[in-house]
Structure formats: structure tokens, C-alpha cells
């Protein structure tokens, strides 16, 4: 289908650390892409591809909002995955909240302070 998001990228000042974070939390697979002018890793998730690249500039300061799209990951159990995120060095950016009748949503920071969301579908969310 046209006009759907089909690829995502994560910038990282420490690719080895952040690859370990996403592997431990979501089980994503990473492979280094050779021959590019930047350090770049292909990401394979269950149903979408992405990339992780060496951050080309300084990490933006915290509490300034996000200057990019924020992707959310659909999970079966929000609380379990949230605990994995915290155990792997992530932080809560916005506590879990209900989108009534649809899902639970929340936002986190990875170890490089990139914002991402979690979604657990739940028609009974209140």
C-alpha cells in the first residue's frame, strides 16, 4: 500500500550499547551494512525493517520535545516490556495511560535518549 510507513531509523552515539538494548527488549536482529560513508546497521523486526546509524551530531538536550517521528511498538504485555526497558537501561518519558476502548500507551527513552512508544491493544482500557 502506498503512503504507509515502511522503514524507520534510530540515531545512536553508541551503536554497540543501543543494539544490545533493542535486542534485549524487543529481540530485533541487527546486521552491519558495509560500504556506506557512515556506520550503519540494518534492523529486522517481525514486520518492518529499519536502520540504526552512528549519530552524526550531538545528542539533543532532554526536555525539549522530539524533533522527529516517534514510533510506537505493539506489544502483548505493556508492563512486562516496560520492565525489560528499565532493566536494559531505558527510562520512562511518559507514564502508561489508557486510550479508552483502544489500548494502553506510554513513552520511553533508550540509552541514547531517543523517544519511542509502547502500545498494548486492549478494548477494556480505561
N, C-alpha and C positions, 0 to 999 in steps of 0.2 A: 504494500500500500504506500502511496506517496504521502509526503508530509508527516511521517511518523519519525520519532527519534530512533535512530538505528545504531548509534555509536556514542560513546562518552569518553572523556579524558579526565585524568586526575593529575595535577601537578604535584611534584614532591621534591623537597630539598634533600631527602634521604631515601632514595628508592628502595634499598635493601630493607630498611625498617618498615616502610609503608607497604611493601609487597608482603612481608611477614604478617602485618596487621590484617590486611584484607584476606589473605589465605586463611588465617586462623579464625576470623569472624565468619566469612561467607564461603570459604572453600574455593575461591576463584583461582584459576590457573594463569600463570604469567610466563611469557617467553620473550627473551630479549630479541629485538629486531636489529640486525647488523646493517651497516652501510648507510645509516642516516647521519645527518650532521649533529644530532642530539642523542642523548641516552634515552632510549625508548623501549618500552615493554608492551607487548600485546596482551590484553586481558581477555580471557574467555570465561563467560558466565554461562548459566544454563540456556539462556535465550537471547543474549545480546553481547556483542563484542565491544571492547573499549581499549583504551591505552593509558599507560602511566608514563609520564615523561619527567625528566630531571627539570626542576623548576628553573625557568630562565631569568627570574628576577627574585627579589627578596620576598619573604612571606609577608602578606598584608597584615597590618595590625589587627588585633582582635577588637570586637565590639564596634565594628564599622559596617556591618552588614555584608552581604555576599554580592560580589560583582561578577556573577556567572549564573548559569542554570544550576539549580540544586536538584540532584537526582535522589529519588527515594527507592529503597529496596523492599520488595514484597517478601515478608517472612511469615512462617507458620505461627511462631510464638514470639511476640514482641519482647516480653520480659526476659526470656532465655537469651535472645540475641543481644539485647541491651546489656546484659551481664557479661557476655562474651566481649562486647565492645569495651566495656570498662576494664575487664581483666587484661585486655590486649593493649591498654594504654590510651584508649579513646576517652572522650569527655562528653557529658550531656550539654547540648547547646540550648535545647528547649524540651522541657519535660513532656512525657507521654500525655496526649489529650485525645478525647473522643471527637470524631466527626460523626454526629449522631446518625445511627442507622446504616453506617457505611464501614467505618474502620477505626482503628487506633493509629495515631500518627505521633511522631516525635523526631527530634533532630539531634545529631551528634557531631563532634569534631574528631577527625582522625588525628594521629600523632603530629601531622604537619599543619593542623588547624583548618583542613578542608571540611566544609559542611556537607553532610549527607543526611537523608531521612530514612526512617523505617516506617513501614506500613504493615499492619496486620488486619486483614479483612475480617469484619465482624458486624453482621447486621444488627446485633444487640448492643453495640457500643453506645454509651450514653454519657 
